[in-house]
Amino acid sequence: MGVLDKIREKAKVLKKRIALPESQDERVLKAAEISQREGIASVVLLGEEETIAQKARELHLDLSGVEIVNHLKDEKREFYIDDLYQLRKNKGLSREGAEDLLKSPMYYACMMLRENRVDGIVGGAVLSSPDVIRPALQIIKAAPGIKLASSCFLMVVPDCSYGENGAFLYADSGLNPNPDAEELAHIAITTARTAVFLLDAEPRVAMLSFSTKGSAQHELVDKVIEATNIAHSLNPDLLLDGELQGDAALSPEVAEMKAPGSPVAGKANVLIFPDLNSGNISYKLTQYLAKATAIGPILQGLAKPVNDLSRGAKVEDIVDQIAVTVLQTQF
């Protein structure tokens, strides 16, 4: 059984409620049908009931058991408006502004999550990443003790012997443009925690660079070296090493030449990129050139799970992200 199948099976046991705010998208409706039918999650769609029902009929979908919440007429709407106003008034939000924001299904879903009406949210099939992440950060906020929210992608590469039988986490590939050394260390530690329950394996974290163990000198390399040292000081038991080039992180043969004795080189299953440029470019290249499945961006460090999607996500990608979100409710 592959890693994605295992994630779906574990999700079924937990029986969580996941909100999907983009009911206008047919991929989301198809993913809702699959997730509900297979028991991956109890799905809550936001939107107008008859509009969704008509779209389901056109697509020949059976949405039996799926709950539909019309966020413009919901009985809790006034309560959520007041709650959002109280939450954000110190940031300059008026009650009228809160009312306007809650015309957005994404903002409304975040209020439902805040009030424990659902257990998680998956958006981004239509919305841009900022439009998914902004309400999550404003309403759900970071978990206690978390330095910063970050993101990772679960990459599953077919016919690949590297990583965890071809499965990897790439971070940060969707949120923080240019983390400093301390932030990069926290991204590494947070992603390692995510790896425990997604990969079902001990994380082996490679701090990536264009240098391996001093083969090049540059301030960009220095940042990765400093981040590695900070991560070690914060979590000395974590299998983490750097700075490592991509080949040294993955290939045992190259690791033996470039980083002999490293506990991570040649067997990394978590790849930490020094900035968003390298992380985002790398996940897309892996997805298209290696025909990998890319699930994400998986948001890490929030008090409750909210996850993004690539706007090019396929139906099965959305189902897998729903399953990942279910698992995140336990951590």
N, C-alpha and C positions, 0 to 999 in steps of 0.2 A: 504494500500500500504506500503510495506516494505521500509526500509531506502535506499537500493540499487536501488529499482524501482524509488524512488523519485529523487535520484541523476541522474539517466539516463534521467528522464523526464525534470529536470532542465537543463541538458546539451543540450538537443535538442533545447531549446529556444535560446541558445547562438551562435550556428552555428560557431564553431571554427575549425581551421585546426590543426590536430595533426599528427606529424611525427612518423612513426614506422620504425626504422632502421634495424630491423632483419627480412627482407623479406624472408630469407632462411628457416624460421621455419613455419611449416604448421599451428600451433596454431595462430601465428601472422596473417597469411593470412586469416584464418577463422574469427578471431576477426575483421580484417579490413572489410571483407564482411558484417558482422553483423552491425558494427558501421556505415558504409556508408549507408547501406540499411535502417536502422532504424533512420538515421538522428542524431545520437549521436554526430558525428563529421564528418568533411570532412577529409578523411584519405589521407596521403602522405606516400607512401612506398619508401624506398631507395633501389636501386639495378638495375640490368640489366633488361631492359624491357622484352625481349623475355624469359629470364630465369623465371621471375615471371609469365608471361603469360602461359608458359608451365606447371609450377607447379600448377597454378590455374586450368588449363584444367584437369590435373591429379586428382585434388581434387574436380572437378565439382563445382568450385566456380565462382560466378559472381562478378567481380571486377569493374563493370561499375561505373564510376564516381570517382574511386580511382585514384589519380595522382601518377605517378611513376617518380622518379628522379634518373637518373643514376649519382651517385656522382663522377664517374670517367670521365664522359664526359660532365657534366653539364656546361652550358655557364657561370655560375658564379664562376666556380672553381678557376680560376686564381685570381679573386677578393678576394675570401675567403682565398686563400693561403697568399696573401699579408696582409690581415686584421689580420689573425692569427699570422703571423710573427711579425707585429707591436704590437699586443697585448701581445705577450709572449717573445719578444726579450730581455727584461730586465731580464728574467728568464733563459736566455741562449739558447733560441730556435733559430735555424738558419732558413733561408727560405727553405732550403732543408728539414729540420726537420718538418716544417709546412706542406710542400707538402706531406711528408710521413704520418704524422698524419691524413691528410684529405683523405687518402685512406680508413680510417675507417668510415663506415656509421654513427657511433655514434658521432664521432667528426664532421662529415659533417652536421649532423642534428643539432648539437649545434650551428654551424655557421649560419645555416638557421634560427634558433630561434633568435640568436643575431641580425640578420638583418630583423626580423619581417616577414620572409617569411612563417613561421608557428607560431602557438600560443603556442605549447607545444610539449613535446616528451615523449614517453613511450618506455623504453627498459628494458632488463634484462631477457627475456625469454631464451636467449642463453648466453649473456654476464654475467660475474660476477658483483656483486654490485660495486666493485672498478672501473671496466671498464665502468660502467654507470655514477658513481658519479664523477670520476676524471675529465672528460671533462666538466661536468656541472659546477664544482667548478672553473675550469680554465677559461672557456669561459663565462658562464652566471653570475657566482659569486653570492655573497650574496646580498640580497635586502638592500637598505639604512636603517641604523639604527638597523639592525639585528646583534646580538652579534655573533651567530654561526648558521650554517645550522644544521638541525636535521631531524629526521624521525619519523613517526608514522605508525601504522597499524590500519586500520578500521576493527574491529572484529565484526562480526554479529553472535550471538549465538542463535540457534533455541530453541524455548520453554523455554526462559529464562526471568525471571521477573526483573532481576537486570539491572543496568545501564539505558540506554535509550531504554526500551523495548528490551533488549538483545543486543543493539549496544554499542560499547565502542571504544575509542581510546587508544592504548597502545603506550607509548613513553619512551625513545628512544629505539626502538627495531631493528634498522638496521644501525646506523651510528657512534655514539660517544661511544667508548669503556668504558671510565671511566670518565665521566664529574665531574668537581669539583662542589662545592656548587653553585657558581655563574652561571656556565653553566647549571646546573640542573634547577635552577630557570628560566632561559631563555627558556629552553626546555619546561617547564611547561606552561609558558605564551604563547609561540608560538603554542603549541598544543591546548591550550584553544581556540585560534583564529581559528584554523582549525576546531575545534568541532562546532563552531557556524554555519558554512555553510555545513558541512558534516552531522552532527547529527540534524541540524535544531532545536537546543535546547540550553538552557543556560548551559555552561560547569560547571561541578562540579568536581573539580580536587583533586585527592588523591595522596599525596606524599608517596609512599610506602616504607616500611621498614620491618625488622623482629621484630620491636618494635611498640607498640601503646602508645603514650602519656607517655613515660618514663618507660614503663614496662621492658626495657632492657637498659643497658648502654654500649656503644661501640663507637669507632670513626666512624664506618660506619653509625651508627644511628645519630651521631652528624652532619655528612654531610647533611643528609636529613632534620634535624631540622634547620640547617643554611640556606639551600636552601629554605625551607618554609618561613623563616623570610625575606629573600631577595625578594622572589616573592611577599610577602605581601607588602613590602615597595615599590616595583616597580609598583604594580597594586593592590591597597588596595580594590578595588571594586570586584575583582575576587573571586568567591566562591572556595577557595582552603584551604586544611588543611593537616596537617601531624605532626608527623610521624604516619602513619597508617599501620597496617597489612592488608593483602588482605581481610580477613574475615570482619574486622571492616570497610573497605572501601565499601563492597558490601552488607552485611547483616544488615538490620535494627535491628534485635534482638541482634546480636553481638555488633553492634554500641552502643546500649543503655547500654550495660554492660561496654564496653571498652572505649568509647569516648562519654559519654553523653553530649549533648549540641553542638556537632560539626555540622556545617552547611553542611558538606560533607559526613561524615561517614554514611554508610548504604545506600547511594544513589549516589555514584560516577559514573560518566560516562566517565571520563578521568583518566587513571591510569598512573602515572609517576614512572618509575622504576629507582632504584639508579645507575644502570650500564647496559651495553649492555648484559652481561651474563644473568642477571635476565630477562631483557626485551625480548631478543630473545628466550630464553628457554620458557618463559611463553606464548608467542604468538603461538609457535609451539605446545606446550602441549594443549592449548585451541583449536587450529585448529583440532588436531587429536582426542583428548579425548572427546571434547564437540561437535565435528563435525561442528565447526564454519567455516564460510567463512572469510578468511583473505585477505584483499586488501592492498597491499603495497609491499615494503616500500614506503610510501608517503613522498616525500622530502619536507621539510618546510624551509622557510627562503631564498630561492633563488629569484633572481630578476625576473625570469620567470620560469614557471613550467616545470620541468623535473622529471619524476618518474621512479622508478625501479620496477622490478617484481621478485618474487621468480622464480627460474628456474624450479620449479615444477608447475608453474601456469597453470591453465586450461583456455580454451578459454573464458569462461564467466568471469573469473578473469581478463583477459586482457581487455575485453570490459568494465568491471566496472572501471578498472584503467584509461582507456581512458576517461570515463565520469568524474571521479574525477579530472583528469588533466584539462578538460574543465572548471570545476567549479573553479579551482585554478586561472584561467586567470583573474578572477574578483576581486582577493584579493591580 
